[in-house]
Amino acid sequence: MIFRQLFDPDSSTLTYLLADAQGNAVLIDPVLEHLDSYALLLGSLNLPLRWVLDTHVHADHITGSQALKQLTGATTVIAASCGAPGYDRLLQDDDTLDFGAETIRVIATPGHTPGSLCYLWRDRLFTGDTLMINACGRTDFQQGSATAMYHSITEKLFTLPDETLVYPGHDYKGRRVSSIGEEKVLNTRIAGKSEAEFVHIMDNLNLATPKRMHEAVPANLLGGIQD
């Protein structure tokens, strides 16, 4: 088994490489600008790339999905509810993806966007912009919904075992991993909060619009621009 966590400092995006014992690989949330480094890493480890997974249509960077497909022949995937035509497979809640002897389970977690997904592999949960370390993704654009996010987190993610490791799609403070048990207790946005309290918090974040949003969203609906 191979597991690597990669980081893009410009967007604070965390990308994940998984591979089974036979070398079948998966990349989650790749960033287009790092295409060459992904190719170098896959080559150095002798890993054929099987799947490229996006957790949602990103607004802060352009995905490397389509470029990786062109380079490696990997299959690209995203949620069917994203309305994104530039992907090979459109996922539904509780779908599974096999790579060699390993299986990833798809968990639909609408909230940040209607098409947000989390991916569960072994004891590791890749949460995209749904659940972060002591935070969660914003819900004030791309048809986001704080109410939907509250139910996605409390009724789906927080029902997983406490020891499940949380690997978010972003972190802005140098943190890299948490757990379901920690977030149920320590996440200041949602731990112990009622739905109304959570919605109030999310509706009053007053965050700036992502700098690349108007470029990134149209490109990412098509799987990102081709390199």
Phi and psi in degrees as GROMACS dihedral restraints (atoms count N, CA, C in turn):
[ dihedral_restraints ]
;  ai    aj    ak    al  type     phi  dphi    fc
    3     4     5     6     1  -123.3    20    10
    4     5     6     7     1   135.7    20    10
    6     7     8     9     1  -140.1    20    10
    7     8     9    10     1   125.4    20    10
    9    10    11    12     1  -132.4    20    10
   10    11    12    13     1   140.5    20    10
   12    13    14    15     1  -111.0    20    10
   13    14    15    16     1   123.9    20    10
   15    16    17    18     1  -116.0    20    10
   16    17    18    19     1   156.6    20    10
   18    19    20    21     1  -137.2    20    10
   19    20    21    22     1   134.1    20    10
   21    22    23    24     1  -105.8    20    10
   22    23    24    25     1   110.6    20    10
   24    25    26    27     1   -68.3    20    10
   25    26    27    28     1   -25.8    20    10
   27    28    29    30     1   -67.8    20    10
   28    29    30    31     1   -39.5    20    10
   30    31    32    33     1  -112.2    20    10
   31    32    33    34     1     2.0    20    10
   33    34    35    36     1    54.5    20    10
   34    35    36    37     1    35.6    20    10
   36    37    38    39     1   -87.8    20    10
   37    38    39    40     1   136.8    20    10
   39    40    41    42     1  -104.0    20    10
   40    41    42    43     1   125.4    20    10
   42    43    44    45     1  -113.4    20    10
   43    44    45    46     1   147.6    20    10
   45    46    47    48     1  -127.2    20    10
   46    47    48    49     1   134.9    20    10
   48    49    50    51     1  -111.1    20    10
   49    50    51    52     1   125.7    20    10
   51    52    53    54     1  -122.3    20    10
   52    53    54    55     1   146.8    20    10
   54    55    56    57     1  -152.2    20    10
   55    56    57    58     1   143.7    20    10
   57    58    59    60     1   -83.8    20    10
   58    59    60    61     1  -179.6    20    10
   60    61    62    63     1   -65.0    20    10
   61    62    63    64     1   -22.9    20    10
   63    64    65    66     1   -90.1    20    10
   64    65    66    67     1    -2.1    20    10
   66    67    68    69     1    92.8    20    10
   67    68    69    70     1    17.2    20    10
   69    70    71    72     1   -82.9    20    10
   70    71    72    73     1   124.5    20    10
   72    73    74    75     1  -114.5    20    10
   73    74    75    76     1   155.8    20    10
   75    76    77    78     1  -134.5    20    10
   76    77    78    79     1   139.2    20    10
   78    79    80    81     1  -117.1    20    10
   79    80    81    82     1   133.7    20    10
   81    82    83    84     1  -113.2    20    10
   82    83    84    85     1   126.7    20    10
   84    85    86    87     1    55.5    20    10
   85    86    87    88     1    58.0    20    10
   87    88    89    90     1   -74.1    20    10
   88    89    90    91     1   152.2    20    10
   90    91    92    93     1  -107.3    20    10
   91    92    93    94     1   130.1    20    10
   93    94    95    96     1   -54.3    20    10
   94    95    96    97     1   -42.2    20    10
   96    97    98    99     1   -63.9    20    10
   97    98    99   100     1   -13.3    20    10
   99   100   101   102     1  -104.4    20    10
  100   101   102   103     1    17.9    20    10
  102   103   104   105     1   -54.5    20    10
  103   104   105   106     1   -45.4    20    10
  105   106   107   108     1   -64.0    20    10
  106   107   108   109     1   -39.4    20    10
  108   109   110   111     1   -70.2    20    10
  109   110   111   112     1   -34.2    20    10
  111   112   113   114     1   -64.3    20    10
  112   113   114   115     1   -45.1    20    10
  114   115   116   117     1   -61.8    20    10
  115   116   117   118     1   -40.6    20    10
  117   118   119   120     1   -64.7    20    10
  118   119   120   121     1   -42.9    20    10
  120   121   122   123     1   -65.3    20    10
  121   122   123   124     1   -46.4    20    10
  123   124   125   126     1   -60.6    20    10
  124   125   126   127     1   -41.3    20    10
  126   127   128   129     1   -66.8    20    10
  127   128   129   130     1   -41.3    20    10
  129   130   131   132     1   -66.5    20    10
  130   131   132   133     1   -29.2    20    10
  132   133   134   135     1   -95.8    20    10
  133   134   135   136     1    -0.8    20    10
  135   136   137   138     1    57.6    20    10
  136   137   138   139     1    50.1    20    10
  138   139   140   141     1  -111.9    20    10
  139   140   141   142     1   119.3    20    10
  141   142   143   144     1   -77.3    20    10
  142   143   144   145     1   130.9    20    10
  144   145   146   147     1   -84.9    20    10
  145   146   147   148     1   121.7    20    10
  147   148   149   150     1   -96.4    20    10
  148   149   150   151     1   -44.8    20    10
  150   151   152   153     1  -131.2    20    10
  151   152   153   154     1   144.7    20    10
  153   154   155   156     1  -121.8    20    10
  154   155   156   157     1   116.5    20    10
  156   157   158   159     1  -109.9    20    10
  157   158   159   160     1   130.1    20    10
  159   160   161   162     1  -108.3    20    10
  160   161   162   163     1   139.7    20    10
  162   163   164   165     1   -81.0    20    10
  163   164   165   166     1   -19.8    20    10
  165   166   167   168     1  -176.0    20    10
  166   167   168   169     1   179.7    20    10
  168   169   170   171     1   -81.6    20    10
  169   170   171   172     1   107.8    20    10
  171   172   173   174     1   -74.3    20    10
  172   173   174   175     1   147.9    20    10
  174   175   176   177     1  -110.4    20    10
  175   176   177   178     1    -6.8    20    10
  177   178   179   180     1  -115.0    20    10
  178   179   180   181     1    -5.0    20    10
  180   181   182   183     1  -158.1    20    10
  181   182   183   184     1   164.1    20    10
  183   184   185   186     1   -95.9    20    10
  184   185   186   187     1   128.9    20    10
  186   187   188   189     1   -67.2    20    10
  187   188   189   190     1   150.4    20    10
  189   190   191   192     1   -93.1    20    10
  190   191   192   193     1    11.9    20    10
  192   193   194   195     1   -58.7    20    10
  193   194   195   196     1   -54.4    20    10
  195   196   197   198     1   -65.7    20    10
  196   197   198   199     1   -37.7    20    10
  198   199   200   201     1   -66.2    20    10
  199   200   201   202     1   -38.6    20    10
  201   202   203   204     1   -67.7    20    10
  202   203   204   205     1   -36.6    20    10
  204   205   206   207     1   -61.0    20    10
  205   206   207   208     1   -44.6    20    10
  207   208   209   210     1   -63.2    20    10
  208   209   210   211     1   -34.8    20    10
  210   211   212   213     1   -79.5    20    10
  211   212   213   214     1   -37.9    20    10
  213   214   215   216     1  -119.3    20    10
  214   215   216   217     1   -15.8    20    10
  216   217   218   219     1    82.0    20    10
  217   218   219   220     1     9.0    20    10
  219   220   221   222     1   -64.7    20    10
  220   221   222   223     1   157.5    20    10
  222   223   224   225     1   -90.7    20    10
  223   224   225   226     1   130.7    20    10
  225   226   227   228     1   -97.7    20    10
  226   227   228   229     1   144.4    20    10
  228   229   230   231     1  -141.3    20    10
  229   230   231   232     1   153.6    20    10
  231   232   233   234     1  -160.1    20    10
  232   233   234   235     1   172.5    20    10
  234   235   236   237     1   -69.3    20    10
  235   236   237   238     1   141.2    20    10
  237   238   239   240     1   -59.7    20    10
  238   239   240   241     1   -34.3    20    10
  240   241   242   243     1   -75.5    20    10
  241   242   243   244     1    -1.3    20    10
  243   244   245   246     1   -74.1    20    10
  244   245   246   247     1   -21.7    20    10
  246   247   248   249     1    63.8    20    10
  247   248   249   250     1    37.1    20    10
  249   250   251   252     1  -107.4    20    10
  250   251   252   253     1   108.2    20    10
  252   253   254   255     1   -78.6    20    10
  253   254   255   256     1    -6.5    20    10
  255   256   257   258     1   -90.5    20    10
  256   257   258   259     1    26.4    20    10
  258   259   260   261     1  -127.7    20    10
  259   260   261   262     1   154.9    20    10
  261   262   263   264     1   -78.3    20    10
  262   263   264   265     1   -39.0    20    10
  264   265   266   267     1  -131.2    20    10
  265   266   267   268     1   133.1    20    10
  267   268   269   270     1  -108.3    20    10
  268   269   270   271     1   121.8    20    10
  270   271   272   273     1   -95.4    20    10
  271   272   273   274     1   150.8    20    10
  273   274   275   276     1  -117.8    20    10
  274   275   276   277     1   162.6    20    10
  276   277   278   279     1   -54.4    20    10
  277   278   279   280     1   135.2    20    10
  279   280   281   282     1    73.1    20    10
  280   281   282   283     1    10.9    20    10
  282   283   284   285     1   -64.6    20    10
  283   284   285   286     1   162.2    20    10
  285   286   287   288     1  -127.5    20    10
  286   287   288   289     1   150.4    20    10
  288   289   290   291     1  -125.7    20    10
  289   290   291   292     1   124.0    20    10
  291   292   293   294     1  -100.9    20    10
  292   293   294   295     1   136.5    20    10
  294   295   296   297     1  -134.4    20    10
  295   296   297   298     1   108.4    20    10
  297   298   299   300     1    60.2    20    10
  298   299   300   301     1  -125.6    20    10
  300   301   302   303     1   -88.4    20    10
  301   302   303   304     1     1.2    20    10
  303   304   305   306     1  -105.0    20    10
  304   305   306   307     1   155.7    20    10
  306   307   308   309     1  -133.1    20    10
  307   308   309   310     1   135.5    20    10
  309   310   311   312     1  -109.1    20    10
  310   311   312   313     1   132.6    20    10
  312   313   314   315     1  -100.8    20    10
  313   314   315   316     1   136.2    20    10
  315   316   317   318     1   -92.6    20    10
  316   317   318   319     1   129.4    20    10
  318   319   320   321     1  -121.3    20    10
  319   320   321   322     1   114.4    20    10
  321   322   323   324     1   -73.9    20    10
  322   323   324   325     1   126.0    20    10
  324   325   326   327     1  -134.2    20    10
  325   326   327   328     1    68.0    20    10
  327   328   329   330     1   -60.4    20    10
  328   329   330   331     1   149.8    20    10
  330   331   332   333     1   155.7    20    10
  331   332   333   334     1   -69.4    20    10
  333   334   335   336     1   -59.1    20    10
  334   335   336   337     1   -46.9    20    10
  336   337   338   339     1  -138.4    20    10
  337   338   339   340     1   162.5    20    10
  339   340   341   342     1   -61.8    20    10
  340   341   342   343     1   -24.7    20    10
  342   343   344   345     1  -104.6    20    10
  343   344   345   346     1    22.5    20    10
  345   346   347   348     1   -71.4    20    10
  346   347   348   349     1   137.5    20    10
  348   349   350   351     1  -125.6    20    10
  349   350   351   352     1   154.0    20    10
  351   352   353   354     1  -117.8    20    10
  352   353   354   355     1   152.2    20    10
  354   355   356   357     1  -120.6    20    10
  355   356   357   358     1   125.2    20    10
  357   358   359   360     1  -106.1    20    10
  358   359   360   361     1   120.7    20    10
  360   361   362   363     1  -130.4    20    10
  361   362   363   364     1   119.3    20    10
  363   364   365   366     1    52.5    20    10
  364   365   366   367     1  -121.0    20    10
  366   367   368   369     1  -100.8    20    10
  367   368   369   370     1    20.0    20    10
  369   370   371   372     1  -120.9    20    10
  370   371   372   373     1   130.3    20    10
  372   373   374   375     1  -115.2    20    10
  373   374   375   376     1   120.3    20    10
  375   376   377   378     1   -99.2    20    10
  376   377   378   379     1   108.8    20    10
  378   379   380   381     1  -100.1    20    10
  379   380   381   382     1    -1.5    20    10
  381   382   383   384     1    55.7    20    10
  382   383   384   385     1  -130.3    20    10
  384   385   386   387     1  -102.3    20    10
  385   386   387   388     1    17.2    20    10
  387   388   389   390     1   -82.3    20    10
  388   389   390   391     1   -65.5    20    10
  390   391   392   393     1  -116.1    20    10
  391   392   393   394     1   123.6    20    10
  393   394   395   396     1  -115.0    20    10
  394   395   396   397     1  -177.3    20    10
  396   397   398   399     1   -80.6    20    10
  397   398   399   400     1   111.9    20    10
  399   400   401   402     1    56.3    20    10
  400   401   402   403     1    35.9    20    10
  402   403   404   405     1  -167.9    20    10
  403   404   405   406     1  -175.2    20    10
  405   406   407   408     1  -157.1    20    10
  406   407   408   409     1   165.5    20    10
  408   409   410   411     1   -68.5    20    10
  409   410   411   412     1   151.3    20    10
  411   412   413   414     1   -67.0    20    10
  412   413   414   415     1   161.0    20    10
  414   415   416   417     1  -132.1    20    10
  415   416   417   418     1    22.3    20    10
  417   418   419   420     1  -101.9    20    10
  418   419   420   421     1    10.5    20    10
  420   421   422   423     1  -154.4    20    10
  421   422   423   424     1   176.9    20    10
  423   424   425   426     1    54.1    20    10
  424   425   426   427     1    40.0    20    10
  426   427   428   429     1    57.1    20    10
  427   428   429   430     1    34.8    20    10
  429   430   431   432     1   -68.0    20    10
  430   431   432   433     1   161.7    20    10
  432   433   434   435     1  -147.3    20    10
  433   434   435   436     1   117.0    20    10
  435   436   437   438     1   -65.2    20    10
  436   437   438   439     1   -36.5    20    10
  438   439   440   441     1   -62.3    20    10
  439   440   441   442     1   -46.7    20    10
  441   442   443   444     1   -62.6    20    10
  442   443   444   445     1   -40.7    20    10
  444   445   446   447     1   -63.7    20    10
  445   446   447   448     1   -41.3    20    10
  447   448   449   450     1   -56.5    20    10
  448   449   450   451     1   -45.9    20    10
  450   451   452   453     1   -71.5    20    10
  451   452   453   454     1   -36.3    20    10
  453   454   455   456     1   -60.8    20    10
  454   455   456   457     1   -43.8    20    10
  456   457   458   459     1   -73.9    20    10
  457   458   459   460     1   -50.2    20    10
  459   460   461   462     1   -75.6    20    10
  460   461   462   463     1   -32.2    20    10
  462   463   464   465     1   -98.7    20    10
  463   464   465   466     1   -16.1    20    10
  465   466   467   468     1  -115.4    20    10
  466   467   468   469     1   -60.6    20    10
  468   469   470   471     1   -71.1    20    10
  469   470   471   472     1   -42.1    20    10
  471   472   473   474     1   -75.4    20    10
  472   473   474   475     1    -2.1    20    10
  474   475   476   477     1   -93.1    20    10
  475   476   477   478     1    -6.2    20    10
  477   478   479   480     1   -73.3    20    10
  478   479   480   481     1   160.6    20    10
  480   481   482   483     1   -56.5    20    10
  481   482   483   484     1   142.9    20    10
  483   484   485   486     1   -57.1    20    10
  484   485   486   487     1   -30.9    20    10
  486   487   488   489     1   -79.9    20    10
  487   488   489   490     1    -2.5    20    10
  489   490   491   492     1   -60.3    20    10
  490   491   492   493     1   128.1    20    10
  492   493   494   495     1   -80.7    20    10
  493   494   495   496     1   135.4    20    10
  495   496   497   498     1  -103.8    20    10
  496   497   498   499     1   116.0    20    10
  498   499   500   501     1  -113.2    20    10
  499   500   501   502     1   104.4    20    10
  501   502   503   504     1   -80.6    20    10
  502   503   504   505     1   167.4    20    10
  504   505   506   507     1   -81.1    20    10
  505   506   507   508     1   -18.1    20    10
  507   508   509   510     1  -146.7    20    10
  508   509   510   511     1   152.3    20    10
  510   511   512   513     1  -153.3    20    10
  511   512   513   514     1   137.1    20    10
  513   514   515   516     1  -108.8    20    10
  514   515   516   517     1     7.3    20    10
  516   517   518   519     1  -128.4    20    10
  517   518   519   520     1    17.1    20    10
  519   520   521   522     1    82.5    20    10
  520   521   522   523     1     7.5    20    10
  522   523   524   525     1   -87.2    20    10
  523   524   525   526     1   152.7    20    10
  525   526   527   528     1  -128.8    20    10
  526   527   528   529     1   -21.8    20    10
  528   529   530   531     1  -157.6    20    10
  529   530   531   532     1   146.8    20    10
  531   532   533   534     1  -136.3    20    10
  532   533   534   535     1  -158.4    20    10
  534   535   536   537     1  -147.6    20    10
  535   536   537   538     1   160.6    20    10
  537   538   539   540     1   -59.5    20    10
  538   539   540   541     1   -43.0    20    10
  540   541   542   543     1   -59.5    20    10
  541   542   543   544     1   -42.7    20    10
  543   544   545   546     1   -64.7    20    10
  544   545   546   547     1   -45.3    20    10
  546   547   548   549     1   -68.6    20    10
  547   548   549   550     1   -31.3    20    10
  549   550   551   552     1   -63.9    20    10
  550   551   552   553     1   -25.8    20    10
  552   553   554   555     1  -104.6    20    10
  553   554   555   556     1   -37.5    20    10
  555   556   557   558     1  -106.7    20    10
  556   557   558   559     1   -13.6    20    10
  558   559   560   561     1   -71.5    20    10
  559   560   561   562     1   110.9    20    10
  561   562   563   564     1   -70.4    20    10
  562   563   564   565     1   -15.6    20    10
  564   565   566   567     1   -82.5    20    10
  565   566   567   568     1   -32.8    20    10
  567   568   569   570     1  -130.0    20    10
  568   569   570   571     1   -23.0    20    10
  570   571   572   573     1   -62.1    20    10
  571   572   573   574     1   121.2    20    10
  573   574   575   576     1    74.1    20    10
  574   575   576   577     1     5.5    20    10
  576   577   578   579     1   -92.0    20    10
  577   578   579   580     1   144.7    20    10
  579   580   581   582     1   -74.8    20    10
  580   581   582   583     1   166.5    20    10
  582   583   584   585     1   -58.4    20    10
  583   584   585   586     1   -44.1    20    10
  585   586   587   588     1   -63.3    20    10
  586   587   588   589     1   -40.3    20    10
  588   589   590   591     1   -64.8    20    10
  589   590   591   592     1   -42.5    20    10
  591   592   593   594     1   -63.8    20    10
  592   593   594   595     1   -45.6    20    10
  594   595   596   597     1   -61.3    20    10
  595   596   597   598     1   -39.8    20    10
  597   598   599   600     1   -62.1    20    10
  598   599   600   601     1   -44.3    20    10
  600   601   602   603     1   -60.4    20    10
  601   602   603   604     1   -48.6    20    10
  603   604   605   606     1   -67.5    20    10
  604   605   606   607     1   -32.7    20    10
  606   607   608   609     1   -76.9    20    10
  607   608   609   610     1    -6.3    20    10
  609   610   611   612     1  -125.8    20    10
  610   611   612   613     1    27.0    20    10
  612   613   614   615     1   -74.0    20    10
  613   614   615   616     1   -33.2    20    10
  615   616   617   618     1    54.1    20    10
  616   617   618   619     1    51.3    20    10
  618   619   620   621     1   -88.3    20    10
  619   620   621   622     1   150.7    20    10
  621   622   623   624     1   -70.9    20    10
  622   623   624   625     1   151.8    20    10
  624   625   626   627     1   -66.3    20    10
  625   626   627   628     1   135.5    20    10
  627   628   629   630     1   -53.8    20    10
  628   629   630   631     1   136.6    20    10
  630   631   632   633     1   -60.3    20    10
  631   632   633   634     1   -34.0    20    10
  633   634   635   636     1  -103.3    20    10
  634   635   636   637     1    12.9    20    10
  636   637   638   639     1   -55.6    20    10
  637   638   639   640     1   -46.7    20    10
  639   640   641   642     1   -72.4    20    10
  640   641   642   643     1   -19.4    20    10
  642   643   644   645     1   -89.1    20    10
  643   644   645   646     1   -43.0    20    10
  645   646   647   648     1   -72.9    20    10
  646   647   648   649     1   -44.8    20    10
  648   649   650   651     1   -61.6    20    10
  649   650   651   652     1   -50.6    20    10
  651   652   653   654     1   -59.8    20    10
  652   653   654   655     1   -40.1    20    10
  654   655   656   657     1   -64.9    20    10
  655   656   657   658     1   -41.0    20    10
  657   658   659   660     1   -74.1    20    10
  658   659   660   661     1   -24.3    20    10
  660   661   662   663     1   -62.2    20    10
  661   662   663   664     1   -24.2    20    10
  663   664   665   666     1  -102.5    20    10
  664   665   666   667     1    14.3    20    10
  666   667   668   669     1    83.9    20    10
  667   668   669   670     1    12.9    20    10
  669   670   671   672     1    87.5    20    10
  670   671   672   673     1   157.2    20    10
  672   673   674   675     1   -71.8    20    10
  673   674   675   676     1   152.0    20    10
  675   676   677   678     1   -82.2    20    10
  676   677   678   679     1   135.8    20    10
